[in-house]
Amino acid sequence: MKTLIIVDIQNDFLPKGALAVNEGDQIVSIINELIPHYGHVIATQDSHPDDHGSFADNHDEHEIGEVIDLHGLEQVLWPSHCIQGTLGAQFSPSLNTDEVDHIFQKGTDPKIDSYSAFYDNGHRKATGLAEHLREIATSEVHIVGLATDYCVKFTALDAVAEGFKTTLIADACRGVNLNSGDVENAIEEMQHAGIIITTSDVILGETKL
């Protein structure tokens, strides 16, 4: 079975959100069109406590975009976003969540960030996603969402490392591009790792998966 993983389509990553991804709202309709073509659909959700170590507001004398050492790991400092219990952490109201079979939350530990849906950034703790995919006999995952150069990329890299055939649907993703070229470099890194890069028209042109 093939599973669709929808990464972080949350209000804070959409226009006017705390950490808005440019054109992030434009992929929601594409994702909604893709959903019925999969036997199993998973959504991921950033779910941060308000004292999370990745928030610039929680570090005196540091600003958004700076890179610090956070408990032994390199950490980009972000605006406070996707805080548990807030509107910003909720899925976009435009996203069709009716056919989402399972939600995996990440970033719940204030001491470490979690870009990937599989592990925290230090691979210290697993979310249980890999085990879940094996339990439902998934051999292949397709990944969409936000953002190409962070949570999407690390989710895809962990998926292929876990042994799943992994495809990125590129036009159903958008990137932060904190530095010029980050998105292109992320896609190149994914390709080098053995991840297939395709587009939604190719998927939608196939028979139902």
C-alpha positions, -999 to +999 in steps of 0.1 A: +000+000+000+010+036-007+005+062+020+003+100+016+021+120+043+008+156+046+034+177+064+024+206+086-005+223+068-011+245+098-023+281+101+010+295+113+027+283+081+002+299+059-001+336+048-005+359+079+007+331+101+036+335+126+060+316+103+043+320+069+057+301+040+054+320+007+025+306-013+019+280+013-018+283+009-016+275-028-008+239-023-038+230-002-061+225-032-035+203-048-033+182-017-071+179-014-071+166-050-044+140-042-060+126-010-086+104-026-059+086-046-044+070-015-055+041+006-040+057+038-034+093+046-013+107+075-010+143+086+018+157+107+014+186+131+039+208+148+028+210+184+052+232+205+050+242+241+054+280+245+088+276+261+102+257+231+140+261+226+136+268+189+118+301+195+139+332+193+117+349+220+130+324+245+167+334+240+179+368+253+202+386+229+193+363+200+172+371+170+150+352+145+172+334+119+203+331+141+218+297+146+226+286+181+237+254+199+206+239+215+216+210+238+243+199+215+225+204+182+226+233+157+193+251+159+178+279+137+158+303+158+123+307+146+094+330+155+071+314+181+047+292+161+023+263+163+020+266+201-002+240+216-038+250+220-036+280+197-053+287+163-019+288+147-013+252+155-045+240+139-047+226+104-058+250+077-096+250+075-092+245+037-075+212+042-097+181+038-090+163+071-120+140+068-100+114+051-069+117+073-065+084+090-038+093+116-022+125+130+014+125+142+025+154+164+061+165+167+081+192+184+065+186+218+098+184+237+109+220+246+146+209+246+148+197+210+132+206+176+116+180+154+115+188+117+110+151+106+077+133+112+098+102+122+123+115+147+134+146+166+164+164+151+189+144+171+172+111+163+170+106+201+133+097+201+110+083+175+074+094+169+062+059+161+055+068+125+078+041+110+062+014+132+028+026+122+036+024+085+049-011+089+019-022+109-005-011+081+018-028+055+029+004+037+059-001+015+058+033-002+052+069+009+044+101-010+051+133+008+036+168+004+034+199+026+055+226+043+082+233+041+103+218+014+137+227+029+129+218+065+101+195+077+093+180+043+130+173+035+138+157+068+106+136+068+115+124+033+151+116+042+141+096+073+114+078+053+139+065+027+164+057+055+137+036+071+135+016+039+103+030+024+102+038-012+098+076-010+084+101-035+082+139-031+053+156-050+072+188-056+044+211-067+024+202-036+052+216-014+066+251-007+098+261+010+110+287+036+141+296+015+157+313+045+189+314+024+187+318-014+188+283-030+177+264+000+148+248-017+168+238-048+195+224-025+170+204-005+155+188-036+190+179-048+198+164-014+166+143-015+174+131-051+209+120-040+193+100-012+172+081-036+139+100-032+118+102-064+108+137-074+075+140-093+045+163-097+008+160-089-003+157-125+018+126-128+001+111-097-034+121-107-028+107-142-023+072-127-050+048-117-061+050-080-033+039-058 
